[in-house]
Amino acid sequence: MVRPGYFFSETFSSLRRNFFMTCAAISTVAITLFIVGLFTVIVYDVMGIVNSIKSQVELAVYLEDGISSGLKDYIEQEIKSWEEVESVKYVSKEQALEKFKEQNEGSDILKEIDGNPIPASFEITLKDPEKIDQVALRFYDKDGNYINGVNDVIYGKNYVNKLFSITAIIGVITIIIIAVLLLAAIVLIFNTIRLSIYARRKEIEVMKLVGATNWFVRIPFLFEGFFEGFIGGIVSIILLYFTGNFLLIRAERLIVDTMRIKEMAIVGSSGIIIYVYIGLAVLGGLIGLFSSGIALRKYVKV
């Protein structure tokens, strides 16, 4: 019975004997996974910006002047009962006027205001902004008129629908690009490891001639493939770490400071960058392992 230590010893001896092919395989894994990781971080940041813009979409429901407190309370409770609604904020006529004055401080328009023409309103934030059309329609009756107590409903319908269309397109494009990058990485790594095994086909033939079983031949090569892929993944993590901390982090901090977006890959609160690092190491090892297994099938008959 062959001990596991034998296979490890053979694996590292083979790596030393085929140093240049090993370096080529590790370099290929590192570069391709670095590109995948870098693009993943960029995509996450872009989607964070898009989702932040979507989350700022609000539905403003303006109430009729002189609405009774009972009807106002009824409408408010009704809105809060809808499962699509995340929060409801009531803005009185006085609060609305003060806000208008702050936004237009120093403007001549304030001199034209007589009394308080600004109506009270409900500012509604939704759990899923894409359902804003569905919620807005509830403030209309069967004849297309506003329900009792409501004077106007504003949410920038055309702007919102265009925004959602753009975000949907961005989502599809990013999924396609990531899939293409992963496929390209797998193909590049597979071809590099296959070339490494092809260069040693004579060694495999000799092992088979002296009576080595298929798995006895396979295991050291599988270990090699996993080691090359895993080390390549670690190198890609190092490259991504320095690129992120010396380049991407500056862009992210600028975005956070100007747009108040928390969901950033590096400086955000989600810790997504850690999962990217772990994913690169695991992906590298698995691609190396499976690439070796597939490439060996041509030279080792089961």
Secondary structure, 3 states (H helix, E strand, C coil): CCCHHHHHHHHHHHHHHCHHHHHHHHHHHHHHHHHHHHHHHHHHHHHHHHHHHHHCCEEEEEECCCCCHHHHHHHHHHHHCCCCEEEEEEECHHHHHHHHHHHCCCCHHHHHCCCCCCCCEEEEEECCHHHHHHHHHHHECCCCCECCCEEEEECCHHHHHHHHHHHHHHHHHHHHHHHHHHHHHHHHHHHHHHHHHHCCHHHHHHHHHCCCCHHHHHHHHHHHHHHHHHHHHHHHHHHHHHHHHHHHHHHHHHHHHHHCCCCCCCCCCCCHHHHHHHHHHHHHHHHHHHHHHHHHCCCCCC
